[in-house]
Amino acid sequence: MAASQSSVYEKFIILSADGQNRADIANAEFRVTSFDYYENILSPFITGTVVISSTSGAAKSKEDRQNRSGSLHSSLPLRAGCQLLVKIKNEIGEPLDFSVEDDEYKKLYVTDVNVLDKNSTSETLQIRFSSRTAWLNETNKVVRSYSGKISESVKKILKDELSFEDSKINIDPSSNSYTFLGMNKRPLDLIAMLCIRSVPSNVVNPGYFCYETKSGFNYLSADTLINQDPFERIYKYSGQPIATAETKDDSNNYKIASFNTTRHQDLLSQIRSGVFASKNVFFNPSTYGFTEIDITVEDKKLAKDPKFSTLGKKEDPPPFLFGGKKGKRYHRIQAAIFDVGKDSGDVNNSPELYYAAGSTRYNILFSQVYSATVPCNTDLEAGHILKLEIESNSQDKEQGPDESQSGNYIIQALHHHFEPNKSTTSLNLIRDSYGLHFTKSPSAPAVSPPKSSAKPSPKPVPPSKPKPKSAVVKKPQPGPDSLTEIVGGKMHDVDWD
């Protein structure tokens, strides 16, 4: 069977919100026109849409006194709060399975229903759905206080507020601790806030991602994503398609149908975000003192630090970036206030550990964004690494692939699309560098792609505090730039007043 053929719905049942009524595709009560499934490392839960069509006698109403059959929308009734039990068998990969009736995390939940078309004999409906995590997040508020390692606090929130089992949680241990209050925030909003404050064992690469895949919930550092093993098969892209009958193997199952550039570096944006040089000003309210830390790649810091992991070969920044006046070579000014104890004066999770390096890590990781379409592969998940071989456009193609474009890419987002006659997977791919060369942190362990259960990681190494360049006693001046944060699964700018 070719990968482009249609997938099979082994199970597709729609349960009413009260669980008392159901419609089953096996009984030909409706037909699925399209099914779209989404994962994203910037989204803390799974989402998707499905379009179905049915006849006017697709379901029997439990409330109709004459026990008449009617449309799904009116008689089931199909409303927000209904549940979907779905299992799709695909040619490549294990089935996409959300069909376990006694497992709340192995079902999909209807969040919105739109009637696209309706007449006297049939109707077409568009259903939006999400995982259980989405509605649990909206119905819970975190009111407790937490202390200790951030990763342990995140695990408690996932278990206590979102009812995740240990087997469904994949967490990269953090090396720093933090004491904080829930502040009546939604669980996922709070976890997203903790992402930018978390530092892994490789302290040069602060910054985490919180996201859900079909395997479970992940709270992983950028360093872990970069250093994981790539997907077992290499995906190849060339301009000339070859029929499966000619290849006589499954190579076309791992061939890229389209490969386009969405973003390819943005030097001015990188300069503004402080990727190459920044001045960081910290105010201590217990002493009314300031600490200034200047960091630049010229001192082999930030992206030029030997422990800074990258997906490809590290390149030197343009030399003209540091041609300004002496003492004025920082590109961005950042300001933060220490969270200090009222009596002890101890700093709670000092921003010196993550403030400058974290924004650099996020901005560099998203400096290159590509879109690709491949035959549907349900083994792929957001956060996995794909190794691509991009055909060279030189005349000597037999010398090998393009050594600059080929290499490792992280799946930022994936979209499985199923139609009656075909199924595809669309990918958003990101990376921070070029080429087949892999710059791995000397302290980073070899790890496999994210799975549903957490794997043991090496014991975290306590971070060392950066040495302050100078201490100043003067009135605080807010920085003129903006701070890039990840909040609620999205990246946006928060300007200083």
C-alpha positions in Angstrom: 0.0 0.0 0.0 1.3 3.4 -0.9 1.6 6.1 1.8 -0.6 8.4 -0.1 -3.6 6.1 0.1 -6.4 6.8 2.5 -6.2 5.9 6.2 -8.7 3.7 7.9 -11.0 4.8 10.7 -10.9 1.7 12.9 -13.1 3.4 15.4 -15.1 6.7 15.4 -17.8 7.1 17.9 -19.5 10.4 19.0 -20.7 10.3 22.6 -23.3 12.8 23.8 -22.3 15.1 26.7 -24.2 13.1 29.2 -22.9 9.8 27.8 -26.4 8.4 27.3 -26.4 8.5 23.5 -23.9 7.7 20.7 -23.4 7.6 17.0 -21.0 5.1 15.4 -19.3 5.3 12.0 -19.4 1.5 11.9 -23.2 1.7 11.6 -22.9 4.1 8.7 -24.7 6.8 10.8 -22.3 9.5 9.4 -19.3 10.0 7.2 -16.0 11.8 8.0 -15.1 14.2 5.3 -11.8 15.4 6.8 -10.0 15.0 10.1 -7.2 17.4 11.2 -5.0 16.9 14.3 -2.5 19.4 15.7 0.5 19.4 18.1 2.8 22.3 18.8 5.7 22.9 21.2 4.1 26.3 21.8 0.7 24.8 22.7 0.2 23.0 26.0 -2.6 20.9 24.7 -3.8 19.0 21.6 -6.3 20.6 19.2 -8.0 19.7 16.0 -11.1 19.8 13.7 -13.3 17.2 12.0 -15.9 17.7 9.3 -18.7 15.1 9.1 -21.8 14.7 7.0 -24.8 12.7 8.0 -28.4 12.1 6.9 -31.5 13.4 8.7 -31.9 10.0 10.4 -28.4 9.5 11.9 -29.4 9.4 15.6 -32.3 8.7 17.8 -33.3 11.3 20.3 -33.6 10.2 23.9 -36.0 13.0 24.6 -38.3 12.4 21.6 -41.5 10.8 22.9 -42.1 9.1 19.6 -38.5 7.7 19.5 -37.9 9.3 16.1 -34.5 9.5 14.4 -33.1 12.9 13.5 -29.9 14.7 12.7 -26.8 14.4 14.8 -26.9 18.0 15.7 -30.4 17.9 17.0 -31.0 14.4 18.1 -27.7 13.1 19.6 -27.5 16.1 20.4 -24.1 17.1 19.0 -22.9 19.9 21.2 -19.9 21.3 23.0 -19.0 18.8 25.7 -19.5 15.7 23.6 -16.7 13.2 23.4 -15.0 11.6 20.4 -13.5 8.1 20.4 -11.2 8.0 17.4 -8.7 5.4 16.2 -7.1 6.0 12.8 -4.9 3.4 11.2 -2.3 4.8 8.9 0.2 3.2 6.5 3.2 4.7 8.3 3.4 4.6 12.1 1.3 3.3 14.9 -2.5 4.2 14.8 -3.5 7.6 16.1 -5.5 6.3 19.1 -7.9 8.3 21.2 -10.5 5.6 21.6 -10.1 4.3 25.1 -13.4 4.9 26.8 -12.2 4.4 30.4 -9.1 6.6 29.9 -10.0 10.3 30.1 -6.7 11.3 28.4 -7.4 8.9 25.5 -10.5 10.7 24.3 -11.1 13.9 22.5 -13.5 16.6 23.7 -15.8 18.7 21.5 -15.3 22.4 22.1 -17.3 23.9 19.3 -19.8 22.8 16.6 -20.7 24.7 13.5 -23.4 23.7 11.0 -21.8 24.3 7.6 -24.7 23.1 5.5 -28.2 21.7 6.1 -31.2 20.7 4.1 -34.2 18.5 4.5 -32.2 15.2 4.1 -28.6 15.9 5.3 -26.3 18.1 7.2 -22.6 19.0 7.2 -20.9 19.8 10.6 -17.5 21.2 11.5 -16.4 20.0 15.0 -13.5 21.6 16.9 -12.0 19.4 19.6 -9.2 19.4 22.2 -7.6 17.1 24.7 -8.9 16.8 28.2 -6.0 19.0 29.4 -7.6 22.0 27.7 -10.9 22.0 29.6 -9.2 21.0 32.9 -7.0 24.0 32.6 -10.0 26.3 32.2 -11.8 24.8 35.2 -9.0 24.9 37.7 -7.0 27.6 39.5 -3.8 27.1 41.4 -3.9 28.5 44.9 -1.1 26.6 46.6 2.4 27.7 47.3 5.4 25.8 45.9 9.1 25.6 46.7 12.1 23.6 45.6 13.2 22.5 42.2 11.0 24.1 39.5 10.7 20.8 37.6 9.3 19.1 40.8 6.8 22.0 41.3 5.7 21.5 37.7 5.2 17.8 38.2 3.0 18.5 41.3 0.9 21.0 39.4 0.4 18.5 36.5 -0.6 15.7 38.9 -2.7 17.7 41.4 -4.5 20.2 39.1 -4.5 18.4 35.7 -4.7 14.8 37.0 -1.8 13.5 35.0 -0.3 10.1 35.9 3.5 9.7 36.2 3.5 7.6 33.0 2.1 10.5 31.0 4.6 13.1 32.3 8.0 13.7 30.6 10.0 16.3 32.6 13.6 17.4 32.2 14.9 18.1 35.8 15.8 21.7 36.4 18.9 22.7 38.3 17.4 25.8 39.9 14.8 26.2 42.7 12.0 28.7 43.0 9.5 29.6 45.7 6.2 31.0 44.3 2.4 31.2 44.8 -0.2 29.9 42.5 -1.8 33.4 42.4 -5.1 31.9 41.2 -3.6 31.3 37.8 -4.7 28.6 35.4 -2.3 25.6 35.7 -0.9 25.9 32.2 -0.5 29.7 32.4 1.5 29.2 35.5 3.6 26.4 34.0 4.2 28.6 30.9 5.5 31.4 33.2 7.9 28.9 34.8 9.3 27.9 31.4 11.4 31.0 31.0 12.6 30.8 34.6 13.8 27.2 34.4 17.5 26.3 34.0 18.5 22.7 33.0 21.7 20.9 34.1 23.5 22.7 31.2 23.1 26.2 32.7 24.2 27.8 29.4 20.9 26.8 27.8 18.1 28.1 30.1 14.5 28.0 28.9 11.9 25.2 28.7 8.9 24.3 26.6 5.6 22.9 27.9 3.4 21.0 25.4 1.2 18.0 24.9 1.6 15.2 22.4 -0.3 11.9 21.9 2.3 10.4 24.2 1.7 12.7 27.2 2.7 16.1 28.6 6.3 17.3 28.1 8.2 19.9 30.2 11.5 19.9 28.4 14.5 22.2 28.1 15.6 23.5 24.7 18.9 21.8 25.4 17.2 18.4 25.7 15.3 18.9 22.5 18.4 19.8 20.6 20.5 16.9 22.0 18.0 14.2 21.5 18.5 11.4 18.9 16.9 12.2 15.5 13.9 10.2 14.2 15.2 6.8 12.9 14.5 7.5 9.2 16.1 10.3 7.2 13.7 12.5 5.2 14.9 13.5 1.7 13.9 16.3 -0.6 14.6 16.5 -4.3 13.0 18.2 -7.2 12.2 15.1 -9.3 9.7 12.6 -8.0 10.3 9.0 -8.5 7.4 6.5 -8.7 7.2 3.8 -6.0 7.2 1.1 -8.7 10.7 2.4 -9.8 12.2 2.7 -6.3 10.9 -0.8 -5.4 11.2 0.1 -1.7 9.5 2.4 0.9 11.8 5.4 0.3 8.9 7.5 -1.0 7.3 7.1 2.4 10.1 9.3 3.8 10.3 11.8 0.9 9.4 15.5 1.4 6.8 16.6 -1.1 7.3 20.3 -0.5 9.9 22.4 1.5 9.5 26.1 1.9 11.1 28.8 3.9 8.9 30.7 6.3 11.7 32.7 8.1 15.4 32.7 7.4 17.3 34.7 9.9 16.4 38.3 10.7 19.5 40.1 11.7 17.8 43.3 12.9 15.4 41.3 15.1 18.3 39.3 16.5 20.3 42.4 17.3 17.2 43.9 19.1 16.7 40.7 21.1 20.2 40.8 22.4 21.4 37.6 20.8 24.9 39.0 20.3 25.4 41.5 23.1 23.2 42.8 26.0 23.4 44.9 29.1 21.5 43.5 32.0 20.6 45.6 35.0 19.3 44.0 38.2 17.8 45.9 41.1 17.9 44.5 44.7 15.1 46.0 46.7 16.6 44.8 50.0 19.8 46.8 49.5 18.6 49.4 47.0 21.7 48.4 44.9 22.1 47.6 41.2 24.1 45.0 39.4 25.1 45.4 35.8 26.2 42.4 33.7 27.4 42.9 30.1 27.4 39.8 28.0 28.7 39.6 24.5 29.6 36.8 22.1 33.0 38.4 21.8 33.8 37.1 25.3 32.6 33.6 24.2 29.3 34.0 26.0 25.7 33.5 24.9 25.6 31.6 21.6 29.5 31.4 21.4 29.8 29.6 24.7 31.3 26.1 24.1 28.5 24.6 26.2 25.8 26.2 24.0 24.2 23.4 22.1 23.1 23.9 18.5 21.6 21.8 15.7 24.3 22.7 13.2 27.6 24.4 12.9 28.2 27.6 14.9 29.0 30.6 12.8 30.6 33.9 13.8 28.4 36.9 13.8 29.0 39.7 11.3 32.1 41.7 12.5 30.4 45.1 11.9 28.1 44.4 14.8 30.8 45.3 17.3 32.2 48.3 15.5 30.6 50.9 17.7 32.2 53.1 20.3 34.1 51.5 23.2 31.7 50.8 26.1 28.7 51.1 23.8 28.8 47.6 22.2 25.6 46.2 23.8 22.6 45.9 21.6 19.9 45.5 24.1 19.2 46.7 27.7 17.2 44.5 30.0 16.1 45.3 33.5 14.8 43.0 36.3 14.0 43.2 40.0 15.3 40.5 42.4 12.7 38.6 44.3 14.2 38.8 47.8 13.0 37.6 51.2 11.7 40.2 53.5 13.9 39.2 56.4 16.7 37.0 55.0 17.4 39.1 51.9 18.1 35.9 49.9 17.4 36.2 46.2 14.6 33.8 45.0 15.7 32.2 41.7 18.0 35.0 40.6 17.3 36.2 37.0 21.0 36.5 36.5 20.8 32.7 35.8 18.4 32.9 32.9 17.4 36.4 32.0 19.9 37.2 29.2 20.7 33.7 28.1 17.1 32.6 28.0 15.9 35.2 25.6 19.0 34.4 23.4 18.2 30.7 23.5 14.5 31.2 22.4 15.3 33.8 19.7 18.1 31.8 18.1 16.1 28.5 18.1 13.4 30.2 16.1 15.7 32.1 13.8 15.0 29.6 10.9 11.5 28.4 10.3 10.5 26.1 7.4 7.3 24.3 6.3 7.3 20.8 4.9 4.7 18.3 3.7 5.4 14.6 4.0 3.3 11.4 3.7 1.3 11.0 6.9 3.4 9.5 9.6 1.6 9.1 12.9 4.8 8.2 14.7 6.0 11.8 14.5 5.4 14.1 17.4 6.0 17.8 18.1 9.4 18.2 19.6 11.0 15.3 17.7 14.1 15.9 15.6 14.1 15.1 11.9 17.3 14.7 9.9 16.8 16.1 6.4 18.8 15.6 3.2 18.2 18.4 0.9 19.3 17.9 -2.7 22.1 20.2 -3.9 21.3 22.5 -6.8 24.9 22.2 -8.1 25.7 20.3 -11.3 27.6 17.6 -9.3 24.6 16.2 -7.4 26.3 12.8 -7.1 28.7 14.5 -4.6 26.0 14.5 -2.0 23.2 16.7 -0.6 23.3 20.4 0.1 25.6 20.6 3.1 24.2 23.9 4.3 20.5 23.2 4.2 20.7 19.5 5.2 20.9 18.6 8.8 18.8 18.3 12.0 15.5 20.2 12.4 13.1 20.3 15.4 9.4 19.7 14.7 7.9 22.8 16.2 4.4 21.9 15.0 2.7 19.1 13.1 -0.6 18.7 11.4 -2.0 15.3 10.4 -4.6 15.7 7.7 -6.9 12.8 6.8 -9.3 12.7 3.8 -11.1 9.8 2.1 -8.5 9.5 -0.6 -5.3 10.7 1.0 -3.5 11.5 4.2 -0.6 13.9 4.8 1.5 15.4 7.6 2.4 19.1 7.4 5.3 20.2 9.6 6.8 23.5 10.9 10.5 22.9 11.3 12.9 25.1 13.2 16.7 25.3 13.7 19.3 27.7 15.0 22.2 27.0 12.6 23.3 25.5 9.3 24.7 22.3 8.0 25.2 18.6 9.0 27.7 19.5 11.7 26.1 18.9 15.2 27.3 21.1 18.1 26.5 19.2 21.2 27.1 20.4 24.7 30.0 18.5 26.4 27.8 18.2 29.5 24.7 17.1 27.6 23.7 13.4 27.8 22.6 11.4 24.8 18.8 11.2 24.9 16.1 9.7 22.8 13.1 11.5 21.3 10.4 12.4 23.9 8.3 9.5 25.0 5.2 9.2 27.2 7.1 8.3 30.3 10.0 10.3 31.8 13.4 8.8 31.4 16.1 9.1 34.0 18.4 12.0 33.5 21.8 12.8 35.0 21.9 14.5 38.4 21.5 18.2 37.9 24.6 20.3 38.5 24.0 23.4 40.6 24.3 26.6 38.5 27.1 29.0 39.2 26.3 32.7 39.5 27.7 35.0 36.9 30.2 37.4 38.3 28.9 41.0 38.4 30.8 43.4 36.3 30.0 46.4 38.5 27.7 47.6 41.2 26.0 51.0 40.8 24.1 53.0 43.4 21.8 55.2 41.4 18.1 55.6 40.6 16.8 52.7 38.5 16.2 53.4 34.8 13.9 51.0 33.0 15.3 49.5 29.8 14.0 50.9 26.5 13.5 47.6 24.8 11.0 44.8 24.9 11.2 41.4 26.7 10.3 38.3 24.6 8.4 35.8 26.8 6.5 32.6 26.2 3.1 32.9 27.9 0.1 30.8 27.4 1.7 28.9 24.6 2.5 31.9 22.4 5.5 34.2 22.0 4.9 37.9 22.3 6.5 41.1 23.4 5.9 42.9 26.7 7.2 46.5 26.6 8.6 48.3 29.5 6.6 51.4 30.6 
